[in-house]
């Protein structure tokens, strides 16, 4: 079975900050951001809403796309998100049972 690699954009509830990342397990990685498992940018700025992602079959394609997205200015990223998610919904809504957060968010 071939792996899937995802490039994703997270934001905070006010949509004032963007974080672009790459992972081979999007569900796990978004969960880690939501519960602030690792200290860093997303934890500091409360980036826990998944507003955009793309999937790739090859890691090098995903890495290339992540580098592209990181170079783009804020307005371009907003337009990209608006093109597939105009309501800026958290695309990970419904992925997790709320009880999964209890251990981490106490």
Residue, then its C-alpha position, 0 to 999 in steps of 0.5 A: x500500500x502506498x503512503x499518502x503525504x499531505x500538505x496542510x494549512x492551519x489557522x487560529x479562530x480569528x484567521x490571523x495566523x497561518x501555519x503550513x506543514x507536511x505529514x504522512x498522517x494528517x488525522x494524527x498530525x492535526x490532532x497533535x496540533x489541536x491538543x498542543x502536543x508539541x511546543x512551537x508556533x501552532x501551540x503559541x498562536x493557537x493554530x488548530x483549525x484545518x482550513x486547507x490540505x492537499x494529498x500527494x502520493x510521493x513525498x518529494x511532490x509534497x515537500x515541493x508543494x509545502x515549499x511553494x506554499x510557504x513562499x506565498x504571501x498571506x493574500x495568496x494563501x487566503x485566496x487559495x483557502x477561499x477557492x476550496x473552503x470559502x466558509x473557512x470551516x475546520x475541515x477536521x470537524x467530525x474526525x475525532x471523538x471529543x473524549x479523545x481530547x480529555x486527557x490532553x486538555x485538562 
